[in-house]
């Protein structure tokens, strides 16, 4: 039942696209066809809305998921990493046991599915419900964060309230840098939940495609690339502790929504799309797709790794040579000497590689790379502003040495 709603929701998107096409080529389509299309659209929307109401099962799924992550994050062994030094000299500690927690969760779910205790389709069949339940959770949790942030009298960098006085602004961008709940760092927790959620949605989509006999080369490629990316994220989870989100962004609706809803539900659009669309890929297209993935991965991981190692031990050689350092603080060799945000370039290539298995017939499956392009250009601008303010003349020197932002000779 729910699946048919999912299919219909996809049809809604396709029909909006169709209607636009119809309107722009009157010679081919009559106004009657437009009328039929719009009436169907209306009917589909009427069917779509009830599927957005969360059932008790979708709430149980979410509760189980969050409880599991909270418990696993606390008790499973993992490397404990010190975060960056905050302005008051304090440092957070992060237990990087995400890979263990994820593997155990997938094993538990796999065994439960084998024993018939749980359907592997539970997520694929309840996608929209889970999405709306997650949205409601994001709103509720950020209202609580807003209230606790506003009433906090803590003076530490992590919990000091940053209040602009504009309710919407403060709720959206957050008030505190690192709020906690029963000792759990919420920012680290939510990003972990989002990344794992993405893999779980994909696995459920994969199970669905097995079940309905629609498993294709495209689906396998998409699943392999995303699974490698997500597993790699957890192998290198400690690198997350020095990213912009963790060190600079406060925890408000923007970040909570981005982590819990945006990452898992929109990054998996290609998977949902492939459930309902068949794509024939040629061998050269598959090989090219692998190259985009591999080069993207090399640049993305290489750049992030170089910066991370540089921050920990600034004298470590880069590509076999002593690093070029500006003002003792900024790395200007390796990937960081090619462009000031080569890591974004790698990420964009990876995003593209997740969509290429869908072919080029629909813009829907390119949602993720297009969104990421916009996000990373915006983020890069904000990051540069922050760095210019923080590093002053050192930053100006770095700009002179490395003139390109993301793509050498282009941007
Ligand atoms: P970065 O990891 O690039 O971190 C930026 C920070 O690094 C700067 O604020 C500065 O911090 C430091 N820095 C910048 N240049 C240099 C340099 N030359 N030498 C030394 N330090 C430098 O950015 P993000 O945290 O935004 O991104 C991390 C990864 O996450 C990226 O690969 C990105 O693609 C990915 N990402 C993915 C998203 C997605 O939706 N898929 C969304 C956002 C990010 P400091 O003050 O500490 O020096």
Boltz pocket constraint, residues with backbone or C-beta under 6 A from the ligand:
constraints:
  - pocket:
      binder: B
      contacts: [[A, 242], [A, 243], [A, 244], [A, 245], [A, 300], [A, 304], [A, 307], [A, 310], [A, 329], [A, 330], [A, 331], [A, 332], [A, 336], [A, 340], [A, 341], [A, 343], [A, 344], [A, 347], [A, 372], [A, 375], [A, 379], [A, 383], [A, 386], [A, 387], [A, 390]]
      max_distance: 6.0
